Amino acid sequence: MKDVEDNGLKNDAFLAAAASELEQMVEQICERIGTPLHETTELQRQVLAAFGFGAVYSITHRDRLTEPQAHALSIRMLIKPFNYSEQQAVDFVDDLIRVASNEEVHPLMNTIIHRGINGHVQFAQEDYEAMGRNIQEILAAVQQ
């Protein structure tokens, strides 16, 4: 029983660290685009969230998280810092999973997710300039 409890605490610690990393990345992105998250438009917030979902995939791969852990981390990211309700977060994550699994469902959103994977690598390498250009290019493309 002690091993199960220890594993649960380790999992909680991994997820808490990953959630904190995602929040820091979102803060850095908002700094790069010059707009606090609470001042973004709904379109910008959705783009940033899809980009963040790509970062979740990157963290999942790096830390060898299970699918349920990745799912929980994705939902948590959409609730905090993006301030979606629990139901909105669950629905949005389901949509993002569907898009990530099949490019044809929504090619643009699929591209944003994949750019988010690259964005997380840039963030982890502290290449904030490249990450900023990455997200700014996406935002410019969707706002045309």
C-alpha positions in Angstrom: 0.0 0.0 0.0 2.9 2.3 0.8 4.3 1.9 -2.8 0.9 2.9 -4.3 0.9 6.0 -2.1 4.5 6.9 -3.0 3.7 6.5 -6.7 0.6 8.7 -6.3 2.7 11.4 -4.7 5.4 11.1 -7.4 2.7 11.4 -10.1 1.2 14.4 -8.3 4.6 16.0 -8.1 5.3 15.4 -11.8 2.0 16.8 -12.9 2.4 19.8 -10.6 5.8 20.6 -12.0 4.5 20.2 -15.6 1.6 22.4 -14.9 3.9 25.1 -13.4 6.1 24.8 -16.5 3.1 25.3 -18.8 2.0 28.4 -16.8 5.5 29.8 -17.1 5.5 29.2 -20.8 2.1 30.9 -21.3 3.4 33.9 -19.3 6.5 34.0 -21.5 4.3 33.8 -24.6 2.1 36.6 -23.4 5.1 38.7 -22.7 6.4 38.1 -26.2 3.1 39.0 -27.9 2.8 42.0 -25.6 -0.7 41.1 -24.4 -1.7 39.7 -20.9 -3.7 36.6 -21.2 -6.8 38.2 -19.7 -6.7 40.8 -22.5 -6.5 38.4 -25.4 -9.4 37.9 -27.8 -11.2 34.6 -27.7 -9.5 33.7 -31.0 -6.1 34.5 -29.6 -6.9 32.5 -26.4 -7.9 29.5 -28.5 -4.8 29.7 -30.6 -2.6 30.0 -27.5 -4.4 27.1 -25.9 -3.9 24.9 -28.9 -0.2 26.0 -28.9 -0.1 25.0 -25.2 -1.6 21.6 -26.1 1.4 21.0 -28.3 3.6 21.8 -25.3 1.6 19.3 -23.3 2.4 16.7 -25.9 6.1 17.6 -25.7 6.1 17.4 -21.9 4.2 14.0 -22.1 6.8 12.6 -24.5 9.8 14.0 -22.5 8.5 12.9 -19.1 6.9 9.6 -20.3 3.5 10.5 -18.9 0.6 8.2 -19.4 -2.4 9.1 -21.5 -4.6 9.8 -18.4 -1.8 12.0 -17.0 -1.5 13.9 -20.3 -5.3 14.3 -20.5 -5.4 15.6 -16.9 -2.5 18.0 -17.6 -4.3 19.3 -20.7 -7.5 19.9 -18.9 -5.7 21.6 -16.0 -3.8 23.9 -18.5 -7.1 25.0 -20.0 -8.6 25.7 -16.6 -5.5 27.5 -15.3 -4.1 29.7 -16.7 -6.6 29.9 -19.6 -9.7 30.2 -17.3 -12.0 27.8 -19.2 -14.7 26.2 -17.1 -14.2 22.5 -16.4 -16.7 21.5 -19.0 -15.3 23.8 -21.6 -11.8 22.4 -20.9 -13.0 18.8 -21.2 -14.8 19.6 -24.5 -11.8 21.6 -25.9 -9.3 18.9 -25.0 -11.5 16.3 -26.7 -11.5 18.5 -29.8 -7.7 19.0 -29.6 -7.1 15.3 -29.3 -9.3 14.7 -32.3 -7.5 17.4 -34.4 -4.0 16.2 -33.3 -4.9 12.6 -34.2 -6.2 13.5 -37.7 -4.8 16.4 -39.5 -7.8 16.4 -41.9 -10.3 17.3 -39.1 -8.8 20.8 -38.9 -5.5 21.4 -40.7 -4.8 24.8 -39.3 -5.4 23.8 -35.7 -3.3 20.7 -36.3 -0.5 22.9 -37.5 -0.8 25.2 -34.4 -0.6 22.1 -32.1 2.6 21.0 -33.9 4.1 24.4 -33.8 3.4 24.3 -30.0 5.5 21.2 -29.7 8.3 23.2 -31.3 7.4 26.1 -29.1 7.9 24.0 -26.0 11.3 22.9 -27.2 12.2 26.6 -27.7 10.9 27.4 -24.3 12.9 24.6 -22.6 16.0 25.8 -24.4 15.2 29.3 -23.2 15.1 30.5 -26.8 12.3 32.9 -26.1 12.9 35.0 -29.2 12.3 32.1 -31.5 9.3 31.0 -29.4 7.9 34.5 -29.7 8.4 34.6 -33.5 6.8 31.2 -33.7 3.6 32.2 -31.9 3.5 35.7 -33.5 3.6 34.1 -37.0 0.7 31.9 -36.1 -1.4 34.8 -34.6 -0.7 36.9 -37.7 -1.8 34.1 -40.0 -5.1 33.4 -38.2 -6.0 37.1 -37.9 -5.8 37.6 -41.7 
